[in-house]
Each structure stands twice: as C-alpha cells, then as structure tokens.
Amino acid sequence: MKASVLKDSLIRKFDKKLETIIREDLKILSEIKTYTIRSGGKRLRPILHYCLCQLLGYSGKHWLDVGAIVELIHAASLLHDDVVDEAETRRGLQSVGSKFGNKTAILAGDYLLACGIDHLNNLGYPELMDIFTQVIKDLSISELIQMEWEKNSKITLDIYNKVVYGKTASLFGAVGISAGILSDKNDKEKRN
C-alpha cells in the first residue's frame, strides 16, 4: 500500500474513532467537535503510534483507541494553548477561542481531556493511565513555566528544555511507551 494511501486511511480511522470517543449532548460541544476534527492536522502522533505498534508486532485493536486518545490530548492542549497565547487562528482557520469564545474553548478542551481519559480508563491498562496522566501534568506545567518566562525574559536552556519537553516531547514519548505497553514489551525495551 502506498504511504499516502495508508496515511489517509489511518487519518479517516482516527477521525472516526474520535467521533465515537467524544460523546456530547450539547449543541456547542457537537459544533466544536466537528470543527476541531475537520480543521485538519497531520495526525502525526497517532500515526507514529500505529507505526510503532506495527514495528513491535502488536496485533490487537487498541492501537486505534490509544492513537485517538493521543490526538484528543493534543487537540485539547491546542485549545488551551490558543487561549493562553490569545491566538486568533490555528491551521489557517479561526481558533476555537476566536470562533466560540475563550471560556468555551477552555471548557471544550477540558471536555476533550475528560473524554480521552474516560476512554483510556475503559481500556483497562493502568500503566497507560499513569503515562497519559503524567503527559497532561507535563503540558500544564510547561505552559505555566512559559507564562512565567514571558514575565522575565531571562530564559535559561534548562527552562527552555522543560517547556519543549512538556509541550511536545512528553506526548511523543508517551506514544512510544504506550506502543511498548500494548505490545507487552518489558520496561527496558519500552523506555528505549
């Protein structure tokens, strides 16, 4: 299968799974879900998770669930980040905060996180819950550190690395570790 065809097929599968994970009764949440899922994005993290699961020989079906949860955490972090940064646009479109209001964007981001954590909990892998809970903590801490450094422009390499780790690397690390957990690799293999 050609790489672009596989990528497009995976994106459709992840988007469909996102639709089922994000359960909503409120019209505004339905609108934000549709707007967020259809706004594009490369789905790099879930696709990487799929590839790592394949590489590790995982033959189960939870790769799709975990990949979608990864995307939910990423999407929620973008909703929150756009509010904090007062961003008007995201991927060439109005940010959710700009289109629906910042308060709505924050609450929608919280809702996406809750849906992801709920779905993750239902998979029955306590290790995955630990990994992704830490990612959410890392995201929050790094954003707070970034806000503090904006008040004081004396940034050190250590502070910069903490922000980059929390906002980017932590979730990518969780993608790899979770693939190892699903494929039942030992702790040393998971961390390498």
C-alpha positions in Angstrom: 0.0 0.0 0.0 1.3 3.4 -0.9 2.4 5.6 2.0 0.0 8.4 1.2 -3.0 6.0 0.8 -2.1 4.3 4.2 -1.8 7.7 5.8 -5.1 8.9 4.5 -6.8 5.6 5.6 -5.3 5.9 9.1 -6.5 9.6 9.4 -10.0 8.5 8.5 -9.9 5.7 11.0 -8.6 8.0 13.8 -11.2 10.7 12.9 -14.0 8.1 13.0 -12.7 6.9 16.4 -12.6 10.5 17.7 -16.2 10.9 16.7 -17.2 7.9 18.9 -15.0 8.9 21.9 -16.2 12.5 22.1 -19.8 11.9 23.2 -21.8 15.1 23.6 -25.3 16.1 24.2 -24.8 19.9 24.0 -25.0 21.5 20.6 -22.0 23.7 21.2 -19.8 20.7 22.0 -21.0 18.9 18.9 -20.1 22.0 16.8 -16.6 22.3 18.4 -16.0 18.5 18.0 -16.9 18.8 14.3 -14.9 22.0 13.9 -11.8 20.6 15.7 -11.8 17.2 13.9 -12.4 18.7 10.5 -9.8 21.5 10.9 -7.2 19.2 9.7 -3.8 18.4 11.2 -1.4 15.7 10.2 -2.4 13.3 13.0 1.4 12.7 13.3 1.2 11.4 16.9 -1.4 8.7 16.3 0.2 7.7 13.0 3.5 7.3 14.8 1.8 5.3 17.5 0.3 3.0 14.8 3.7 2.6 13.1 5.5 1.8 16.4 2.8 -0.8 17.3 3.3 -2.4 13.9 7.1 -2.4 14.4 6.7 -4.0 17.8 4.4 -6.7 16.4 1.3 -5.6 18.2 -1.7 -7.4 16.6 -4.5 -6.2 18.8 -7.0 -3.4 18.1 -6.2 -0.9 21.0 -3.7 1.0 18.8 -6.6 2.8 17.3 -8.0 3.8 20.7 -4.7 4.9 22.1 -3.9 6.8 18.9 -7.2 8.6 19.1 -6.6 9.4 22.8 -3.2 10.8 21.9 -4.9 13.1 19.3 -7.5 14.2 21.9 -4.9 15.2 24.4 -3.0 17.1 21.6 -6.2 18.8 20.4 -7.2 19.8 24.0 -3.7 21.2 24.6 -4.1 23.3 21.4 -7.5 24.7 22.5 -5.9 25.7 25.8 -2.7 27.0 24.3 -4.6 29.2 21.8 -6.5 30.8 24.7 -3.3 31.4 26.7 -1.5 32.8 23.7 -4.5 34.8 22.6 -4.2 33.2 19.1 -6.8 34.2 16.5 -6.0 31.4 14.1 -5.0 27.7 14.1 -4.1 25.9 10.9 -5.3 28.8 8.8 -8.7 28.8 10.4 -10.2 30.8 13.3 -9.1 29.3 16.6 -11.8 27.7 18.7 -11.4 30.6 21.2 -11.8 33.2 18.5 -14.8 31.5 16.9 -16.7 30.3 20.0 -15.2 32.4 22.8 -12.2 31.7 25.1 -14.3 30.4 28.0 -16.0 27.9 25.7 -12.6 26.9 24.3 -11.2 26.2 27.8 -14.2 24.1 28.8 -14.3 22.3 25.5 -10.6 21.4 26.0 -11.3 20.1 29.4 -14.2 18.1 28.0 -11.9 16.6 25.3 -9.4 15.6 28.0 -12.2 14.0 30.1 -13.4 12.0 27.1 -9.9 10.8 26.4 -9.2 9.8 30.0 -12.6 8.1 30.3 -11.9 6.1 27.2 -8.4 5.3 28.3 -9.6 4.1 31.6 -12.1 1.7 29.9 -9.2 0.0 28.0 -8.0 -1.5 31.3 -4.3 -0.6 31.1 -3.4 1.1 34.4 0.1 1.7 33.0 -1.3 3.7 30.1 -3.4 5.8 32.6 -0.2 6.6 34.5 1.7 7.6 31.3 -1.0 9.9 29.9 -1.8 11.4 33.3 1.8 12.5 33.5 1.7 13.9 30.0 -1.3 16.1 31.0 0.6 17.3 34.0 3.7 18.0 31.9 1.6 20.0 29.4 0.2 22.1 32.2 3.5 22.7 34.0 5.3 23.6 30.8 2.6 26.2 29.9 2.9 27.7 33.3 6.7 27.8 33.1 6.4 29.5 29.7 4.0 32.1 31.1 6.4 32.8 33.9 9.4 33.2 31.5 7.3 35.7 29.4 7.3 37.9 32.5 11.0 37.6 32.9 12.9 37.3 29.6 16.0 35.7 31.2 15.4 32.3 29.9 17.9 29.5 30.5 18.5 26.4 28.4 17.1 24.4 31.3 13.9 26.3 31.3 13.6 26.2 27.6 14.1 22.4 27.6 11.4 22.0 30.3 8.9 23.8 28.1 9.8 21.9 25.0 9.7 18.6 26.9 6.3 19.4 28.4 4.6 20.8 25.4 6.0 18.4 22.7 8.4 15.6 23.8 6.3 14.3 26.7 3.4 13.3 24.4 5.7 11.9 21.7 7.4 9.8 24.5 4.1 8.5 25.6 3.3 7.5 22.0 6.4 5.2 22.1 5.9 3.9 25.6 2.3 3.1 25.0 3.1 1.1 21.9 5.5 -0.9 24.1 2.9 -1.4 26.7 0.3 -2.6 24.2 2.9 -5.0 22.6 3.8 -6.2 26.1 7.5 -5.3 26.0 9.5 -5.3 29.2 10.3 -2.0 30.9 13.8 -1.7 29.5 12.6 -2.2 25.9 9.7 0.3 26.4 12.0 3.1 27.5 14.5 2.7 24.7 
